[in-house]
Amino acid sequence: MVRYIEVKSRARSEFIDITEQVHEVVRSFGVRSGMCHLFVLHTTAGITVNEGADPAVQRDIVGFLNKLVPNDPYFTHAEGNSDAHIKSMLVGTSQRIFVDNGKLVLGTWQSIYFCEFDGPRARRVAVKITADEV
Protein backbone atom coordinates (compact mmCIF):
# COMPACT_ATOMS: atom_id res chain seq x y z
CA MET A 1 0.00 0.00 0.00
CA VAL A 2 1.20 3.52 -0.85
CA ARG A 3 0.31 6.61 1.15
CA TYR A 4 0.89 10.21 0.13
CA ILE A 5 2.25 13.26 1.91
CA GLU A 6 0.96 16.60 0.65
CA VAL A 7 3.53 19.41 0.50
CA LYS A 8 2.88 23.09 -0.29
CA SER A 9 5.91 25.16 -1.16
CA ARG A 10 6.02 28.92 -0.74
CA ALA A 11 9.09 29.84 -2.80
CA ARG A 12 10.62 28.90 -6.14
CA SER A 13 13.44 27.02 -4.39
CA GLU A 14 13.24 25.75 -0.82
CA PHE A 15 13.80 22.72 1.38
CA ILE A 16 10.75 21.67 3.40
CA ASP A 17 11.25 19.40 6.42
CA ILE A 18 8.81 16.47 6.08
CA THR A 19 10.39 14.25 8.73
CA GLU A 20 7.42 14.35 11.10
CA GLN A 21 4.91 13.59 8.31
CA VAL A 22 7.00 10.56 7.28
CA HIS A 23 7.19 9.43 10.93
CA GLU A 24 3.36 9.62 11.08
CA VAL A 25 3.03 7.43 7.99
CA VAL A 26 5.46 4.89 9.46
CA ARG A 27 3.46 4.81 12.72
CA SER A 28 0.19 4.38 10.81
CA PHE A 29 1.53 1.26 9.05
CA GLY A 30 2.44 -0.36 12.37
CA VAL A 31 5.58 -1.96 10.91
CA ARG A 32 8.24 -2.69 13.55
CA SER A 33 11.12 -3.45 11.17
CA GLY A 34 11.51 -2.79 7.48
CA MET A 35 12.13 -0.07 4.95
CA CYS A 36 10.51 3.28 4.21
CA HIS A 37 10.55 4.14 0.51
CA LEU A 38 9.97 7.78 -0.48
CA PHE A 39 9.34 8.94 -4.04
CA VAL A 40 8.64 12.46 -5.34
CA LEU A 41 5.99 12.46 -8.07
CA HIS A 42 7.36 15.52 -9.87
CA THR A 43 10.13 16.27 -12.38
CA THR A 44 11.11 19.62 -10.83
CA ALA A 45 11.46 18.56 -7.19
CA GLY A 46 13.55 16.13 -5.18
CA ILE A 47 14.07 14.56 -1.78
CA THR A 48 17.12 14.29 0.45
CA VAL A 49 18.29 13.53 3.98
CA ASN A 50 20.50 16.20 5.50
CA GLU A 51 21.23 18.44 8.49
CA GLY A 52 18.08 19.23 10.45
CA ALA A 53 19.38 21.32 13.36
CA ASP A 54 20.63 24.47 11.62
CA PRO A 55 18.39 25.99 8.89
CA ALA A 56 21.44 27.77 7.49
CA VAL A 57 22.51 24.45 5.97
CA GLN A 58 19.36 24.25 3.82
CA ARG A 59 19.76 27.89 2.76
CA ASP A 60 23.39 27.20 1.83
CA ILE A 61 22.46 24.14 -0.23
CA VAL A 62 19.66 25.98 -2.07
CA GLY A 63 22.01 28.92 -2.69
CA PHE A 64 24.74 26.63 -4.01
CA LEU A 65 22.35 24.77 -6.33
CA ASN A 66 21.05 28.10 -7.65
CA LYS A 67 24.63 29.18 -8.42
CA LEU A 68 25.53 25.79 -9.89
CA VAL A 69 22.43 25.69 -12.12
CA PRO A 70 21.00 29.21 -12.51
CA ASN A 71 17.61 29.89 -14.07
CA ASP A 72 19.25 30.73 -17.38
CA PRO A 73 17.17 32.38 -20.13
CA TYR A 74 19.28 30.52 -22.71
CA PHE A 75 17.83 27.12 -21.80
CA THR A 76 15.63 25.93 -24.66
CA HIS A 77 12.80 24.33 -22.62
CA ALA A 78 9.76 26.54 -23.29
CA GLU A 79 8.37 26.43 -19.74
CA GLY A 80 11.41 28.28 -18.37
CA ASN A 81 12.15 25.76 -15.64
CA SER A 82 15.03 23.74 -17.08
CA ASP A 83 17.13 24.61 -14.05
CA ALA A 84 14.52 22.94 -11.83
CA HIS A 85 14.63 19.76 -13.92
CA ILE A 86 18.43 19.65 -13.67
CA LYS A 87 18.40 20.26 -9.89
CA SER A 88 15.83 17.50 -9.45
CA MET A 89 18.08 15.13 -11.35
CA LEU A 90 21.12 16.11 -9.25
CA VAL A 91 19.36 15.74 -5.89
CA GLY A 92 17.28 12.72 -6.86
CA THR A 93 13.62 11.86 -6.49
CA SER A 94 13.76 8.95 -4.04
CA GLN A 95 15.15 7.91 -0.67
CA ARG A 96 15.09 4.71 1.37
CA ILE A 97 15.29 4.80 5.15
CA PHE A 98 15.42 1.85 7.55
CA VAL A 99 12.59 1.32 10.01
CA ASP A 100 13.56 -0.25 13.35
CA ASN A 101 11.39 -0.60 16.46
CA GLY A 102 8.63 1.19 14.56
CA LYS A 103 10.74 4.33 13.96
CA LEU A 104 12.78 5.77 11.13
CA VAL A 105 16.50 5.18 11.54
CA LEU A 106 17.98 8.67 11.22
CA GLY A 107 21.14 10.14 12.68
CA THR A 108 21.00 12.70 15.49
CA TRP A 109 21.09 15.70 13.15
CA GLN A 110 19.34 14.19 10.12
CA SER A 111 15.98 15.27 8.72
CA ILE A 112 14.08 14.42 5.55
CA TYR A 113 13.63 17.30 3.12
CA PHE A 114 11.31 17.80 0.19
CA CYS A 115 13.35 19.91 -2.24
CA GLU A 116 11.29 22.40 -4.24
CA PHE A 117 12.92 23.83 -7.35
CA ASP A 118 9.92 25.22 -9.29
CA GLY A 119 7.48 26.59 -6.73
CA PRO A 120 5.38 27.70 -5.21
CA ARG A 121 3.24 24.62 -5.85
CA ALA A 122 1.20 21.87 -4.26
CA ARG A 123 3.20 18.63 -4.37
CA ARG A 124 3.02 14.97 -3.30
CA VAL A 125 5.47 12.44 -1.97
CA ALA A 126 4.61 8.74 -2.21
CA VAL A 127 5.48 6.67 0.86
CA LYS A 128 5.63 2.87 0.92
CA ILE A 129 6.64 0.84 3.94
CA THR A 130 7.87 -2.71 3.45
CA ALA A 131 8.12 -5.03 6.44
CA ASP A 132 11.01 -7.42 7.01
CA GLU A 133 10.07 -11.06 6.82
CA VAL A 134 10.46 -12.84 10.12
C-alpha positions as a LaTeX table, in Angstrom:
\begin{tabular}{lrrr}
\hline
Residue & $x$ (\AA) & $y$ (\AA) & $z$ (\AA) \\
\hline
Met1 & 0.00 & 0.00 & 0.00 \\
Val2 & 1.20 & 3.52 & $-0.85$ \\
Arg3 & 0.31 & 6.61 & 1.15 \\
Tyr4 & 0.89 & 10.21 & 0.13 \\
Ile5 & 2.25 & 13.26 & 1.91 \\
Glu6 & 0.96 & 16.60 & 0.65 \\
Val7 & 3.53 & 19.41 & 0.50 \\
Lys8 & 2.88 & 23.09 & $-0.29$ \\
Ser9 & 5.91 & 25.16 & $-1.16$ \\
Arg10 & 6.02 & 28.92 & $-0.74$ \\
Ala11 & 9.09 & 29.84 & $-2.80$ \\
Arg12 & 10.62 & 28.90 & $-6.14$ \\
Ser13 & 13.44 & 27.02 & $-4.39$ \\
Glu14 & 13.24 & 25.75 & $-0.82$ \\
Phe15 & 13.80 & 22.72 & 1.38 \\
Ile16 & 10.75 & 21.67 & 3.40 \\
Asp17 & 11.25 & 19.40 & 6.42 \\
Ile18 & 8.81 & 16.47 & 6.08 \\
Thr19 & 10.39 & 14.25 & 8.73 \\
Glu20 & 7.42 & 14.35 & 11.10 \\
Gln21 & 4.91 & 13.59 & 8.31 \\
Val22 & 7.00 & 10.56 & 7.28 \\
His23 & 7.19 & 9.43 & 10.93 \\
Glu24 & 3.36 & 9.62 & 11.08 \\
Val25 & 3.03 & 7.43 & 7.99 \\
Val26 & 5.46 & 4.89 & 9.46 \\
Arg27 & 3.46 & 4.81 & 12.72 \\
Ser28 & 0.19 & 4.38 & 10.81 \\
Phe29 & 1.53 & 1.26 & 9.05 \\
Gly30 & 2.44 & $-0.36$ & 12.37 \\
Val31 & 5.58 & $-1.96$ & 10.91 \\
Arg32 & 8.24 & $-2.69$ & 13.55 \\
Ser33 & 11.12 & $-3.45$ & 11.17 \\
Gly34 & 11.51 & $-2.79$ & 7.48 \\
Met35 & 12.13 & $-0.07$ & 4.95 \\
Cys36 & 10.51 & 3.28 & 4.21 \\
His37 & 10.55 & 4.14 & 0.51 \\
Leu38 & 9.97 & 7.78 & $-0.48$ \\
Phe39 & 9.34 & 8.94 & $-4.04$ \\
Val40 & 8.64 & 12.46 & $-5.34$ \\
Leu41 & 5.99 & 12.46 & $-8.07$ \\
His42 & 7.36 & 15.52 & $-9.87$ \\
Thr43 & 10.13 & 16.27 & $-12.38$ \\
Thr44 & 11.11 & 19.62 & $-10.83$ \\
Ala45 & 11.46 & 18.56 & $-7.19$ \\
Gly46 & 13.55 & 16.13 & $-5.18$ \\
Ile47 & 14.07 & 14.56 & $-1.78$ \\
Thr48 & 17.12 & 14.29 & 0.45 \\
Val49 & 18.29 & 13.53 & 3.98 \\
Asn50 & 20.50 & 16.20 & 5.50 \\
Glu51 & 21.23 & 18.44 & 8.49 \\
Gly52 & 18.08 & 19.23 & 10.45 \\
Ala53 & 19.38 & 21.32 & 13.36 \\
Asp54 & 20.63 & 24.47 & 11.62 \\
Pro55 & 18.39 & 25.99 & 8.89 \\
Ala56 & 21.44 & 27.77 & 7.49 \\
Val57 & 22.51 & 24.45 & 5.97 \\
Gln58 & 19.36 & 24.25 & 3.82 \\
Arg59 & 19.76 & 27.89 & 2.76 \\
Asp60 & 23.39 & 27.20 & 1.83 \\
Ile61 & 22.46 & 24.14 & $-0.23$ \\
Val62 & 19.66 & 25.98 & $-2.07$ \\
Gly63 & 22.01 & 28.92 & $-2.69$ \\
Phe64 & 24.74 & 26.63 & $-4.01$ \\
Leu65 & 22.35 & 24.77 & $-6.33$ \\
Asn66 & 21.05 & 28.10 & $-7.65$ \\
Lys67 & 24.63 & 29.18 & $-8.42$ \\
Leu68 & 25.53 & 25.79 & $-9.89$ \\
Val69 & 22.43 & 25.69 & $-12.12$ \\
Pro70 & 21.00 & 29.21 & $-12.51$ \\
Asn71 & 17.61 & 29.89 & $-14.07$ \\
Asp72 & 19.25 & 30.73 & $-17.38$ \\
Pro73 & 17.17 & 32.38 & $-20.13$ \\
Tyr74 & 19.28 & 30.52 & $-22.71$ \\
Phe75 & 17.83 & 27.12 & $-21.80$ \\
Thr76 & 15.63 & 25.93 & $-24.66$ \\
His77 & 12.80 & 24.33 & $-22.62$ \\
Ala78 & 9.76 & 26.54 & $-23.29$ \\
Glu79 & 8.37 & 26.43 & $-19.74$ \\
Gly80 & 11.41 & 28.28 & $-18.37$ \\
Asn81 & 12.15 & 25.76 & $-15.64$ \\
Ser82 & 15.03 & 23.74 & $-17.08$ \\
Asp83 & 17.13 & 24.61 & $-14.05$ \\
Ala84 & 14.52 & 22.94 & $-11.83$ \\
His85 & 14.63 & 19.76 & $-13.92$ \\
Ile86 & 18.43 & 19.65 & $-13.67$ \\
Lys87 & 18.40 & 20.26 & $-9.89$ \\
Ser88 & 15.83 & 17.50 & $-9.45$ \\
Met89 & 18.08 & 15.13 & $-11.35$ \\
Leu90 & 21.12 & 16.11 & $-9.25$ \\
Val91 & 19.36 & 15.74 & $-5.89$ \\
Gly92 & 17.28 & 12.72 & $-6.86$ \\
Thr93 & 13.62 & 11.86 & $-6.49$ \\
Ser94 & 13.76 & 8.95 & $-4.04$ \\
Gln95 & 15.15 & 7.91 & $-0.67$ \\
Arg96 & 15.09 & 4.71 & 1.37 \\
Ile97 & 15.29 & 4.80 & 5.15 \\
Phe98 & 15.42 & 1.85 & 7.55 \\
Val99 & 12.59 & 1.32 & 10.01 \\
Asp100 & 13.56 & $-0.25$ & 13.35 \\
Asn101 & 11.39 & $-0.60$ & 16.46 \\
Gly102 & 8.63 & 1.19 & 14.56 \\
Lys103 & 10.74 & 4.33 & 13.96 \\
Leu104 & 12.78 & 5.77 & 11.13 \\
Val105 & 16.50 & 5.18 & 11.54 \\
Leu106 & 17.98 & 8.67 & 11.22 \\
Gly107 & 21.14 & 10.14 & 12.68 \\
Thr108 & 21.00 & 12.70 & 15.49 \\
Trp109 & 21.09 & 15.70 & 13.15 \\
Gln110 & 19.34 & 14.19 & 10.12 \\
Ser111 & 15.98 & 15.27 & 8.72 \\
Ile112 & 14.08 & 14.42 & 5.55 \\
Tyr113 & 13.63 & 17.30 & 3.12 \\
Phe114 & 11.31 & 17.80 & 0.19 \\
Cys115 & 13.35 & 19.91 & $-2.24$ \\
Glu116 & 11.29 & 22.40 & $-4.24$ \\
Phe117 & 12.92 & 23.83 & $-7.35$ \\
Asp118 & 9.92 & 25.22 & $-9.29$ \\
Gly119 & 7.48 & 26.59 & $-6.73$ \\
Pro120 & 5.38 & 27.70 & $-5.21$ \\
Arg121 & 3.24 & 24.62 & $-5.85$ \\
Ala122 & 1.20 & 21.87 & $-4.26$ \\
Arg123 & 3.20 & 18.63 & $-4.37$ \\
Arg124 & 3.02 & 14.97 & $-3.30$ \\
Val125 & 5.47 & 12.44 & $-1.97$ \\
Ala126 & 4.61 & 8.74 & $-2.21$ \\
Val127 & 5.48 & 6.67 & 0.86 \\
Lys128 & 5.63 & 2.87 & 0.92 \\
Ile129 & 6.64 & 0.84 & 3.94 \\
Thr130 & 7.87 & $-2.71$ & 3.45 \\
Ala131 & 8.12 & $-5.03$ & 6.44 \\
Asp132 & 11.01 & $-7.42$ & 7.01 \\
Glu133 & 10.07 & $-11.06$ & 6.82 \\
Val134 & 10.46 & $-12.84$ & 10.12 \\
\hline
\end{tabular}
